[in-house]
Amino acid sequence: MSQLGSGLTLFLSLMVEAMPFLIFGVLVSGVLLIFIDEKRLIAMFPKNPLLGALSGSLFGFLFPVCECGNVPVARRLLIQGASAPVAIGFLLAAPTINPVVIWATWTAFPDQPEIVVLRVVFSFAIATIIGWVFSWQSDLKPFLQPNIATLMPVPSSASPAESTESSSFLKAGTYFLDQPSNPIALEAANLDAVMAIASPQPKSLWDKLPLLLDNTIQELREMGGVLVLGSLLATIIQISVPRNIILAIGQGPVTSVFAMVILGGIISICSTVDAFFALSFASTFTSGALLAFLVFGPMFDLKSMGLLLMVFKPRAVFYIFAMVFQLTLVFTLIINLWIS
C-alpha cells in the first residue's frame, strides 16, 4: 500500500512539475501562430545547414521552455517551413540552453561552475550536431507523422495546386480555427471545408485572442493526454526498479555514466529542477555522470518520447535517441576518463 502511495505521489509530482511548462510551450506556440509573422521569423534563419543548426540551438535561449514545452514550438516551426536543422536544434537545445535552467543549475552547483558551463556546452554541441545530421535528409516528411507532413509547405517547384493546398494548411497547427470554439481538424478529408472558411483578411487583436485561447485548449488536449501516459509509465518504472540497483553500479567512471543516463531517461524530471535532483548524487557520483544526467534527461526521457512520437515517426525518434545517447556518452566519458 505504501508503494502505491509513493507511486501516486511521484506521478502527481511529475505532472505538477511538467504541466506548467507544457502550458507555457503551448502558449508560445500559440503566440507564434496568432501574433508573429512566422514566415518572416523563419526567413531570418541561415540557409546553411550547420549555421541553421547553430542558430536553432541558440533560438532556445529566447524561448525558455523545458522538454515538455519545446515540442509544440518545434512543431509550429516545422509546419511553417523551418528547416530540419533549425527545428531539431531548437527541439534538443531549448530545454537546457535557456536562462531559467542555467540559473537553476548555477544555484544547485555554486561550487562547481564547470558543471554549469559543460552542461550548456555539451547540450549545445549535441543539438547542433544532430540538427546538422538531419540536414542530410533532403525531405524530412518521411520521418514525420502524416498529419504533420501534410501541413508542411511544399517546395517552391511544386505545382500551383499543391502550393494552394499548402498555404491553406499553414494557417494553424493541428486545427484550423474557423470561429472561437469551432476547430476543424486539419486532415485531407477536411480540405474543402478548410479552404472554404480560410480568410486572407488580417484579424484585429480582439479577434486573435479567442483564437489563441482555442489553439491553446486544442493543443493541451492533444499533448496533455500523452504527457499523462508518459508520466504514468515513468512512475511505474521508478517504483518497480529498486534504486539501490542503479546506485550499486554507479561508482566507476564508466558504469556511473551509464547509470545516470538511464536514470535521467527514467526519472523524467523537468530540466528546470533536475539540477537539484542531481545534486543529491554529487557526493557519490562522478562529474561526468552528473553531466550525463543533466544533458541526456532534458533531451530524451520517457515523457518527451511520447510527445516526440506525436511529431516524428518511431524510426526518427529512435534515430534521435541513438544519437543523443551516443554523443552524451562520448562527451561525459571524456570528462571521467581523460580530464577528471
Secondary structure, DSSP 8 states (H G I E B T S, - for coil): -HHHHHHHHHHHHHHHHHHHHHHHHHHHHHHHHHTS-HHHHHHTS-SSHHHHHHHHHHHTTTS---TTTHHHHHHHHHHTT--HHHHHHHHHHTTTSSHHHHHHHHHH-TT-HHHHHHHHHHHHHHHHHHHHHHTTSS--GGGB-HHHHHHS---TTS-HHHHHHHHHHTT-SSEEEEETTEEEE--GGGHHHHHHH---S---HHHHHHHHHHHHHHHHHHHHHHHHHHHHHHHHHHHHS-HHHHHHT-SSTTHHHHHHHHHHHHH---TTTHHHHHHTTTTTS-HHHHHHHHHHHHHS-HHHHHHHTTTB-HHHHHHHHHHHHHHHHHHHHHIIIII-
